[in-house]
Amino acid sequence: MQQAESTKPFRSNRSGKTYRQRRYRGVFQRLVAWREHQLARRLLAVPHAGCNGHIVDMPCGYGRFYSLLRSHNLSVSAMDQSQAMVDLYRESSGFRDVEDHAERADILQPLPARASEAGRAFCIRLFQHLHHGELRVAALRTLAANERQIVMTYYDDGCLHYWSKKALMWLKGKKVRVKMIPRTTFESEVAEAGLRIVKRIKLLPGLHAQTWVVLAPAPRI
């Protein structure tokens, strides 16, 4: 079983740079990006007993959150399926080759050795591209290894965003490319992966599907 077409990695440095230049240019997208940084800052402050000052940023993209992670005094292991994005991440302002590193990796596989000891994981804008529950559970297990706390996003279907997107794609005769799932489905997948939800916040309540959560290992019975 494969990931959705929309998760195909950027194959060239040029395409990655074009994405970086164009993705958040619009007024609404700038608002979304600002709100994402606000929520990331808030949820990264949630305490975790297993925090060891090392975090996995996966998928890391071109480094949009790198300076924020650094501002929390974290050493960063940046992982992405796209080598082009990994290369762009290394170009992030202030990137430290000694304390931090970036390398290509697949979230459906065990993390590379250098990242395996990280006590936290940061996973933004991936799960809406994983269209099958088995893939989402496998990804959660990869992120949760080593008893990690996870700060992540998924798309919840309980909002205007879901119905407007569905209607637009129906009019175009196309399938919706992003996967929005019911809250109960996400909760069951989190439990299946051996995790629990510590905190949950909507990006734009009632309007946008993006939902931020903090996950932690579930208590062992």
C-alpha positions in Angstrom: 0.0 0.0 0.0 1.4 3.3 -1.1 1.0 6.9 0.1 -1.1 9.4 -1.9 0.2 10.9 -5.1 0.4 14.3 -3.3 3.3 12.9 -1.1 5.6 12.2 -4.1 8.9 13.9 -3.2 10.3 16.9 -5.0 12.9 15.5 -7.4 15.0 18.6 -7.9 16.4 21.5 -6.0 14.7 23.9 -8.5 11.2 22.5 -7.8 11.8 22.7 -4.1 13.0 26.3 -4.3 9.9 27.2 -6.5 7.6 25.6 -3.9 9.4 27.6 -1.1 9.0 30.9 -3.0 5.3 30.4 -4.0 3.6 28.2 -1.3 2.8 31.0 1.3 2.6 34.1 -0.9 -1.2 34.6 -0.7 -2.9 36.6 2.1 -4.8 33.7 3.4 -1.8 31.3 3.2 0.3 33.9 5.1 -2.4 34.0 7.8 -2.3 30.2 8.0 1.5 30.1 8.2 1.4 32.7 11.0 -1.2 30.7 12.9 0.7 27.5 12.4 3.8 29.0 14.0 1.7 30.3 16.9 0.3 26.8 17.6 3.7 25.1 17.1 5.3 27.4 19.7 2.4 26.8 22.1 2.5 23.0 21.8 6.2 22.6 21.8 6.0 24.1 25.3 3.9 21.2 26.6 6.2 19.4 29.0 7.3 15.8 28.5 9.3 13.7 30.9 11.2 12.0 28.1 12.4 15.2 26.5 16.2 15.1 26.0 16.6 18.3 24.0 16.6 16.4 20.7 13.7 16.5 18.2 12.9 14.8 14.9 11.4 17.2 12.3 9.6 14.9 9.8 8.7 15.6 7.1 11.0 18.6 7.4 10.3 20.3 4.1 12.5 23.2 3.3 13.0 24.3 6.9 9.9 26.4 7.6 10.0 25.6 11.3 13.7 25.2 11.9 14.3 28.6 13.6 11.3 27.9 15.8 12.6 24.5 16.9 16.0 26.1 17.6 14.4 28.8 19.7 13.2 26.0 22.0 16.9 25.0 22.5 16.4 21.7 20.6 18.9 19.9 18.5 17.2 18.9 15.3 17.2 15.7 13.2 15.5 16.8 10.0 14.0 14.0 7.8 12.2 14.1 4.5 11.4 11.7 1.7 12.7 14.3 -0.7 16.5 14.7 -1.0 15.8 18.2 -2.6 14.0 19.3 0.6 16.7 17.9 2.8 19.3 19.9 0.8 17.2 23.0 1.2 16.8 22.4 4.9 20.6 22.5 5.3 20.5 25.9 3.7 18.3 27.3 6.5 19.6 30.4 8.2 21.8 29.4 11.1 21.8 25.7 10.3 24.4 24.0 12.6 26.1 21.1 10.9 27.6 19.8 14.2 24.5 19.8 16.5 21.8 19.3 13.9 21.6 17.2 10.8 19.3 16.5 7.8 19.0 13.3 5.8 16.6 11.5 3.6 14.2 9.0 5.3 10.8 7.4 4.9 8.3 7.7 7.7 7.1 4.2 7.0 10.5 2.8 7.9 12.5 2.9 11.2 14.3 6.2 11.6 18.1 6.5 10.8 20.4 5.8 13.8 21.3 9.4 14.4 17.7 10.3 15.0 16.6 7.3 16.9 17.4 8.6 20.4 15.3 11.8 20.0 12.8 12.3 22.8 10.3 14.3 20.7 8.9 14.3 17.1 7.4 17.1 15.0 5.2 16.1 12.1 3.4 18.9 10.2 1.2 18.6 7.1 1.8 14.9 6.3 -1.2 13.0 7.6 -3.7 14.5 5.3 -1.8 12.8 2.5 -1.9 9.3 4.1 -5.2 8.0 2.8 -5.3 4.7 4.5 -5.5 4.0 8.3 -2.8 1.4 8.1 -0.3 4.0 6.8 -1.3 6.5 9.4 -0.8 3.9 12.2 2.5 2.8 10.8 3.7 6.5 10.6 2.5 7.1 14.2 4.5 4.1 15.4 7.6 5.4 13.6 7.3 8.8 15.3 6.4 7.3 18.7 9.4 4.9 18.9 11.7 5.6 21.9 8.6 6.8 23.9 8.6 10.1 22.1 6.2 12.9 22.5 4.7 13.9 19.2 3.6 17.4 18.1 1.7 16.9 14.8 -1.2 17.9 12.5 -4.0 16.0 10.8 -7.1 17.1 8.9 -10.4 16.7 10.8 -13.6 16.4 8.6 -15.8 18.3 11.1 -15.5 21.8 9.4 -16.5 24.0 6.5 -13.2 23.2 4.8 -14.2 19.6 4.4 -17.6 20.3 2.7 -16.3 23.1 0.5 -13.4 21.0 -0.7 -15.7 18.0 -1.4 -18.2 20.2 -3.3 -15.5 21.8 -5.4 -13.9 18.5 -6.4 -17.3 17.1 -7.2 -18.0 20.0 -9.6 -14.6 19.4 -11.2 -15.3 15.6 -11.4 -12.1 14.9 -9.4 -11.2 13.1 -6.2 -10.3 15.1 -3.1 -6.5 14.9 -2.8 -6.3 15.5 0.9 -7.7 13.1 3.4 -9.9 14.5 6.1 -11.0 12.0 8.7 -13.5 11.9 11.6 -12.2 12.6 15.1 -13.2 9.2 16.3 -11.2 7.5 13.5 -8.1 9.5 14.4 -8.5 8.7 18.1 -8.8 5.0 17.4 -5.6 5.1 15.2 -3.8 6.9 18.0 -4.8 4.3 20.5 -3.8 1.5 18.1 -0.3 3.0 17.9 -0.1 2.9 21.7 -0.5 6.7 22.2 -2.9 9.1 23.9 -3.9 12.6 23.1 -2.6 15.2 25.5 -3.8 18.4 23.8 -5.8 19.2 20.7 -6.3 22.7 19.0 -7.9 23.6 15.7 -6.0 25.9 13.4 -9.2 28.0 12.6 -12.1 26.4 14.5 -15.1 25.5 12.3 -13.3 26.8 9.1 -10.1 24.9 8.5 -9.6 21.2 8.8 -6.0 21.3 10.1 -5.9 20.2 13.7 -2.9 20.2 16.0 -2.3 17.6 18.6 0.2 16.6 21.2 0.5 12.8 21.6 2.4 10.9 24.3 2.8 7.2 25.1 -0.3 5.6 26.6 0.0 4.3 30.1 1.0 0.6 30.2 -1.5 -1.7 31.9 
